[in-house]
Each structure stands twice: as structure tokens, then as C-alpha cells.
Amino acid sequence: ADAPVNVSKLMAFISPVVEKVRSQHGEAARDELLTRSIEANVANSMRRLFDGSEEIRKRVNAGSLKIIGAVYHIAGGQIDWLDIKL
């Protein structure tokens, strides 16, 4: 069965990120690949947000807005704030 349109669109953004992580860290353990892929996806999402809006770029560059990446762990409820520079 085909994935719903929204899931397909989401996968179109995520899949290239995962493939890039695999090509760079293919020897890593599965859990490490997953962690690196999640963090790379956060960085990619931040970059798309920054690149996709002139207003956001202006505010970030002026210092009146920050784009901050994080990973929320559903099982434990913790948030890992990522040190990602745009």
C-alpha cells in the first residue's frame, strides 16, 4: 500500500539525510546510526527553515531570533538540546 501523502513528503526530506549518514558512518552500530540520522535530520530541518524564509534569515542574522535544534525522547520524556550552528 502507498504511504499517505504527508508521510511520503516527510520521507522525501528524511531519506537523503539518512543515506548521507549511512555513507559517512556505515561501519557504526545501528543505535549510533539512528542517533546520527536523527541529529542530521534536525540540522537539515533547521537549515531548510533558515534558507526558506528571508524574514527568518534577517532576524537570525540580526540576533533577534535563534533557531535551536533538539531531540525529544518520548520514552523518557527528556529533551537533548543540540549544538548546531547555521
DSSP file (Angstrom, degrees, kcal/mol; ACC not computed):
  #  RESIDUE AA STRUCTURE BP1 BP2  ACC     N-H-->O    O-->H-N    N-H-->O    O-->H-N    TCO  KAPPA ALPHA  PHI   PSI    X-CA   Y-CA   Z-CA
    1    1 A A              0   0    0      0, 0.0     2,-0.2     0, 0.0     0, 0.0   0.000 360.0 360.0 360.0 147.4    0.0    0.0    0.0
    2    2 A D        -     0   0    0      1,-0.1     3,-0.1     6,-0.0     6,-0.0  -0.490 360.0-112.7 -76.4 146.4    1.1    3.5   -0.7
    3    3 A A        -     0   0    0     -2,-0.2    -1,-0.1     1,-0.1     5,-0.1  -0.469  43.0 -90.4 -73.3 149.9    2.0    5.8    2.2
    4    4 A P     >  -     0   0    0      0, 0.0     4,-2.4     0, 0.0     3,-0.3  -0.232  41.5-107.6 -56.4 153.7   -0.2    8.7    2.9
    5    5 A V  H  > S+     0   0    0      1,-0.2     4,-2.4     2,-0.2     5,-0.2   0.879 118.1  52.1 -54.6 -44.5    0.9   11.9    1.0
    6    6 A N  H  > S+     0   0    0      1,-0.2     4,-2.2     2,-0.2    -1,-0.2   0.894 110.5  47.8 -63.0 -39.7    2.1   13.6    4.2
    7    7 A V  H  > S+     0   0    0     -3,-0.3     4,-2.8     2,-0.2    -1,-0.2   0.905 110.8  52.0 -66.6 -40.8    4.3   10.7    5.2
    8    8 A S  H  X S+     0   0    0     -4,-2.4     4,-1.7     2,-0.2    -2,-0.2   0.906 110.1  48.3 -61.7 -42.1    5.7   10.5    1.6
    9    9 A K  H  X S+     0   0    0     -4,-2.4     4,-0.9     2,-0.2    -1,-0.2   0.911 112.1  49.4 -64.1 -42.5    6.6   14.2    1.7
   10   10 A L  H >X S+     0   0    0     -4,-2.2     4,-2.0     1,-0.2     3,-0.8   0.918 109.9  50.6 -62.5 -44.3    8.2   13.7    5.1
   11   11 A M  H 3X S+     0   0    0     -4,-2.8     4,-2.8     1,-0.2    -1,-0.2   0.819 101.2  63.1 -64.7 -30.5   10.2   10.7    3.9
   12   12 A A  H 3< S+     0   0    0     -4,-1.7    -1,-0.2     1,-0.2    -2,-0.2   0.814 110.0  40.0 -64.1 -29.2   11.4   12.7    0.9
   13   13 A F  H <X S+     0   0    0     -4,-0.9     4,-0.6    -3,-0.8    -2,-0.2   0.842 121.0  42.2 -83.7 -37.2   13.1   15.1    3.3
   14   14 A I  H >X S+     0   0    0     -4,-2.0     4,-2.2     1,-0.2     3,-0.6   0.893 101.0  66.1 -81.1 -41.7   14.4   12.4    5.7
   15   15 A S  H 3X S+     0   0    0     -4,-2.8     4,-2.6     1,-0.3     5,-0.2   0.872 100.2  49.3 -54.5 -46.2   15.6    9.7    3.3
   16   16 A P  H 3> S+     0   0    0      0, 0.0     4,-2.0     0, 0.0    -1,-0.3   0.866 110.9  51.9 -63.3 -32.5   18.5   11.6    1.8
   17   17 A V  H <X S+     0   0    0     -4,-0.6     4,-2.2    -3,-0.6    -2,-0.2   0.931 110.7  47.1 -66.5 -45.2   19.7   12.6    5.2
   18   18 A V  H  X S+     0   0    0     -4,-2.2     4,-2.7     1,-0.2    -1,-0.2   0.915 111.4  51.1 -63.4 -43.4   19.7    9.0    6.4
   19   19 A E  H  X S+     0   0    0     -4,-2.6     4,-2.3    -5,-0.2    -1,-0.2   0.888 109.0  51.2 -62.9 -38.6   21.5    7.8    3.3
   20   20 A K  H  X S+     0   0    0     -4,-2.0     4,-1.7     2,-0.2    -1,-0.2   0.920 110.8  48.1 -64.5 -43.0   24.2   10.5    3.7
   21   21 A V  H  X S+     0   0    0     -4,-2.2     4,-2.6     1,-0.2    -2,-0.2   0.921 111.3  51.2 -62.9 -43.7   24.8    9.4    7.3
   22   22 A R  H  X S+     0   0    0     -4,-2.7     4,-0.7     1,-0.2    -2,-0.2   0.903 109.9  49.3 -59.7 -41.4   25.0    5.8    6.2
   23   23 A S  H  < S+     0   0    0     -4,-2.3    -1,-0.2     1,-0.2    -2,-0.2   0.830 118.1  40.1 -69.2 -30.2   27.6    6.6    3.6
   24   24 A Q  H  < S+     0   0    0     -4,-1.7    -2,-0.2    -5,-0.2    -1,-0.2   0.777 133.2  20.8 -87.0 -28.0   29.7    8.6    6.1
   25   25 A H  H >< S+     0   0    0     -4,-2.6     3,-2.3    -5,-0.2    -2,-0.2  -0.108  73.2 139.1-134.8  35.5   29.3    6.2    9.1
   26   26 A G  T 3< S+     0   0    0     -4,-0.7    -1,-0.1     1,-0.3    -3,-0.1   0.722  72.3  58.1 -57.6 -24.2   28.3    2.9    7.6
   27   27 A E  T 3  S+     0   0    0     -3,-0.1    -1,-0.3    -5,-0.1    -5,-0.1   0.573  85.7 106.0 -83.4  -8.5   30.5    1.0   10.0
   28   28 A A  S <  S-     0   0    0     -3,-2.3    -3,-0.1    -6,-0.1     5,-0.0  -0.276  81.3 -94.4 -71.8 156.5   28.8    2.4   13.1
   29   29 A A     >  -     0   0    0      1,-0.1     4,-2.5     4,-0.0     5,-0.2  -0.259  39.0-105.6 -65.1 157.6   26.4    0.3   15.2
   30   30 A R  H  > S+     0   0    0      1,-0.2     4,-2.3     2,-0.2     5,-0.2   0.890 119.6  50.8 -54.6 -46.1   22.7    0.6   14.5
   31   31 A D  H  > S+     0   0    0      1,-0.2     4,-2.4     2,-0.2    -1,-0.2   0.882 110.9  49.0 -62.7 -38.5   22.0    2.7   17.5
   32   32 A E  H  > S+     0   0    0      2,-0.2     4,-2.9    -3,-0.2     5,-0.2   0.907 110.1  50.9 -68.3 -40.7   24.7    5.2   16.6
   33   33 A L  H  X S+     0   0    0     -4,-2.5     4,-2.4     2,-0.2    -2,-0.2   0.906 110.9  49.5 -61.0 -40.9   23.5    5.4   13.0
   34   34 A L  H  X S+     0   0    0     -4,-2.3     4,-2.5    -5,-0.2    -2,-0.2   0.941 112.5  46.5 -63.3 -47.8   20.0    6.1   14.3
   35   35 A T  H  X S+     0   0    0     -4,-2.4     4,-2.4     1,-0.2     5,-0.2   0.929 114.5  47.0 -60.7 -46.6   21.2    8.8   16.7
   36   36 A R  H  X S+     0   0    0     -4,-2.9     4,-2.4     1,-0.2    -1,-0.2   0.880 112.4  50.7 -63.6 -38.0   23.4   10.4   14.0
   37   37 A S  H  X S+     0   0    0     -4,-2.4     4,-2.2    -5,-0.2    -2,-0.2   0.909 110.5  48.7 -66.9 -42.2   20.5   10.3   11.5
   38   38 A I  H  X S+     0   0    0     -4,-2.5     4,-2.1     2,-0.2    -2,-0.2   0.939 114.1  45.7 -62.1 -47.4   18.1   11.9   13.9
   39   39 A E  H  X S+     0   0    0     -4,-2.4     4,-2.3     1,-0.2    -2,-0.2   0.883 112.2  51.0 -65.6 -38.2   20.5   14.7   14.7
   40   40 A A  H  X S+     0   0    0     -4,-2.4     4,-2.5    -5,-0.2    -1,-0.2   0.872 108.8  52.4 -66.0 -36.2   21.3   15.2   11.0
   41   41 A N  H  X S+     0   0    0     -4,-2.2     4,-2.5     2,-0.2    -2,-0.2   0.895 108.2  50.4 -66.4 -39.7   17.6   15.4   10.3
   42   42 A V  H  X S+     0   0    0     -4,-2.1     4,-2.5     2,-0.2    -2,-0.2   0.944 112.1  47.6 -61.1 -47.1   17.2   18.1   12.9
   43   43 A A  H  X S+     0   0    0     -4,-2.3     4,-2.3     1,-0.2    -2,-0.2   0.908 112.2  49.6 -60.8 -42.0   20.2   20.1   11.4
   44   44 A N  H  X S+     0   0    0     -4,-2.5     4,-2.5     2,-0.2    -1,-0.2   0.900 110.5  50.0 -64.2 -41.2   18.7   19.7    7.9
   45   45 A S  H  X S+     0   0    0     -4,-2.5     4,-2.2     2,-0.2    -2,-0.2   0.896 110.4  50.3 -64.6 -40.5   15.3   20.9    9.2
   46   46 A M  H  X S+     0   0    0     -4,-2.5     4,-2.4     2,-0.2    -2,-0.2   0.920 111.2  48.9 -62.3 -43.1   16.9   23.9   10.8
   47   47 A R  H  X S+     0   0    0     -4,-2.3     4,-3.2     2,-0.2     5,-0.2   0.902 110.2  50.5 -65.1 -42.1   18.7   24.7    7.6
   48   48 A R  H  X S+     0   0    0     -4,-2.5     4,-1.8     2,-0.2    -1,-0.2   0.890 110.9  49.7 -63.9 -38.7   15.5   24.4    5.5
   49   49 A L  H  < S+     0   0    0     -4,-2.2     4,-0.5     2,-0.2    -2,-0.2   0.937 115.1  43.7 -62.6 -47.2   13.7   26.7    7.9
   50   50 A F  H >< S+     0   0    0     -4,-2.4     3,-0.9     1,-0.2     7,-0.4   0.937 118.7  42.5 -63.3 -49.3   16.6   29.3    7.7
   51   51 A D  H 3< S+     0   0    0     -4,-3.2    -1,-0.2     1,-0.2    -2,-0.2   0.757 109.1  60.2 -71.0 -24.8   17.0   29.0    3.9
   52   52 A G  T 3< S+     0   0    0     -4,-1.8     2,-0.4    -5,-0.2    -1,-0.2   0.502 102.3  50.8 -86.5  -3.9   13.3   29.0    3.2
   53   53 A S    <>  -     0   0    0     -3,-0.9     4,-2.4    -4,-0.5     5,-0.2  -0.946  54.3-163.9-141.1 118.1   12.4   32.4    4.7
   54   54 A E  H  > S+     0   0    0     -2,-0.4     4,-2.6     1,-0.2     5,-0.2   0.891  97.4  54.1 -62.3 -38.8   14.0   35.7    4.1
   55   55 A E  H  > S+     0   0    0      2,-0.2     4,-2.2     1,-0.2    -1,-0.2   0.913 108.7  47.6 -63.8 -43.0   12.4   37.1    7.2
   56   56 A I  H  > S+     0   0    0      2,-0.2     4,-2.9     1,-0.2     5,-0.2   0.935 111.6  50.9 -63.5 -45.5   13.8   34.3    9.4
   57   57 A R  H  X S+     0   0    0     -4,-2.4     4,-2.9    -7,-0.4     5,-0.2   0.926 110.0  50.4 -56.8 -46.0   17.2   34.8    7.9
   58   58 A K  H  X S+     0   0    0     -4,-2.6     4,-1.9     1,-0.2    -1,-0.2   0.930 113.6  44.4 -58.0 -47.2   17.1   38.6    8.6
   59   59 A R  H  X>S+     0   0    0     -4,-2.2     5,-1.8     2,-0.2     6,-1.1   0.891 114.2  48.4 -69.1 -39.5   16.1   38.0   12.2
   60   60 A V  H ><5S+     0   0    0     -4,-2.9     3,-0.9     4,-0.2    -2,-0.2   0.948 113.8  47.2 -63.1 -47.3   18.6   35.3   12.8
   61   61 A N  H 3<5S+     0   0    0     -4,-2.9    -2,-0.2     1,-0.3    -1,-0.2   0.809 111.6  51.2 -65.1 -29.8   21.4   37.4   11.3
   62   62 A A  H 3<5S-     0   0    0     -4,-1.9    -1,-0.3    -5,-0.2    -2,-0.2   0.600 113.6-119.8 -81.3 -12.0   20.3   40.4   13.3
   63   63 A G  T <<5S+     0   0    0     -3,-0.9    -3,-0.2    -4,-0.8    -2,-0.1   0.562  86.0 110.7  85.6   8.6   20.4   38.3   16.5
   64   64 A S  S   <S+     0   0    0     -5,-1.8     2,-0.3    -6,-0.2    -4,-0.2   0.486  78.6  38.9 -93.3  -2.7   16.7   38.8   17.3
   65   65 A L        -     0   0    0     -6,-1.1     2,-0.4    -5,-0.1    -2,-0.3  -0.997  64.2-163.4-145.6 140.4   15.8   35.2   16.6
   66   66 A K        -     0   0    0     -2,-0.3     2,-0.6    -3,-0.1    -6,-0.0  -0.974  11.8-148.8-122.8 141.5   17.5   31.9   17.2
   67   67 A I        -     0   0    0     -2,-0.4     2,-0.5    -7,-0.0    19,-0.1  -0.952  23.9-172.1-105.2 117.8   16.8   28.5   15.6
   68   68 A I        -     0   0    0     -2,-0.6     2,-0.3    15,-0.1    15,-0.1  -0.943  11.6-144.4-118.9 128.3   17.6   25.9   18.2
   69   69 A G  E     +A   82   0A   0     13,-0.5    13,-2.7    -2,-0.5     2,-0.3  -0.660  24.8 165.3 -92.2 146.0   17.6   22.1   17.5
   70   70 A A  E     -A   81   0A   0     -2,-0.3     2,-0.5    11,-0.3    11,-0.2  -0.987  29.1-139.7-153.3 158.5   16.5   19.5   19.9
   71   71 A V  E     -A   80   0A   0      9,-2.3     9,-2.9    -2,-0.3     2,-0.5  -0.993  16.6-151.6-122.8 125.0   15.6   15.8   20.1
   72   72 A Y  E     -A   79   0A   0     -2,-0.5     2,-0.9     7,-0.2     7,-0.2  -0.854   6.7-148.4 -97.6 125.7   12.7   14.8   22.3
   73   73 A H  E  >> -A   78   0A   0      5,-3.1     4,-2.6    -2,-0.5     5,-0.5  -0.826   7.5-165.3 -96.5 105.5   12.9   11.3   23.7
   74   74 A I  T  45S+     0   0    0     -2,-0.9    -1,-0.2     1,-0.2     5,-0.0   0.891  82.7  55.5 -59.2 -43.9    9.3   10.0   24.0
   75   75 A A  T  45S+     0   0    0      1,-0.2    -1,-0.2     2,-0.1    -2,-0.0   0.893 124.3  21.5 -60.8 -42.6   10.1    7.0   26.2
   76   76 A G  T  45S-     0   0    0     -3,-0.2    -1,-0.2     2,-0.1    -2,-0.2   0.576  97.1-128.0-104.4 -11.3   11.9    9.0   28.9
   77   77 A G  T  <5 +     0   0    0     -4,-2.6     2,-0.2     1,-0.3    -3,-0.2   0.570  61.2 136.4  77.8   8.0   10.5   12.5   28.3
   78   78 A Q  E   < -A   73   0A   0     -5,-0.5    -5,-3.1    -6,-0.0     2,-0.5  -0.531  45.3-142.4 -91.2 158.8   13.9   14.1   28.1
   79   79 A I  E     -A   72   0A   0     -7,-0.2     2,-0.7    -2,-0.2    -7,-0.2  -0.975   4.0-155.6-118.7 129.0   15.0   16.7   25.6
   80   80 A D  E     -A   71   0A   0     -9,-2.9    -9,-2.3    -2,-0.5     2,-0.4  -0.924  13.5-148.3-102.7 114.7   18.5   16.8   24.2
   81   81 A W  E     -A   70   0A   0     -2,-0.7     2,-0.4   -11,-0.2   -11,-0.3  -0.704  16.3-142.1 -82.4 130.2   19.4   20.3   23.0
   82   82 A L  E     -A   69   0A   0    -13,-2.7     2,-1.4    -2,-0.4   -13,-0.5  -0.743   8.9-135.0-100.5 141.2   21.8   20.1   20.1
   83   83 A D        +     0   0    0     -2,-0.4     2,-0.5   -15,-0.1   -15,-0.1  -0.661  46.1 155.1 -92.0  80.2   24.7   22.5   19.4
   84   84 A I        -     0   0    0     -2,-1.4     2,-0.4   -15,-0.1   -15,-0.2  -0.942  28.1-156.6-114.8 121.9   24.0   23.1   15.7
   85   85 A K              0   0    0     -2,-0.5   -17,-0.0     1,-0.1    -2,-0.0  -0.803 360.0 360.0 -97.4 136.6   25.3   26.3   14.1
   86   86 A L              0   0    0     -2,-0.4    -1,-0.1   -19,-0.1    -2,-0.0   0.420 360.0 360.0 -91.3 360.0   23.7   27.6   11.0
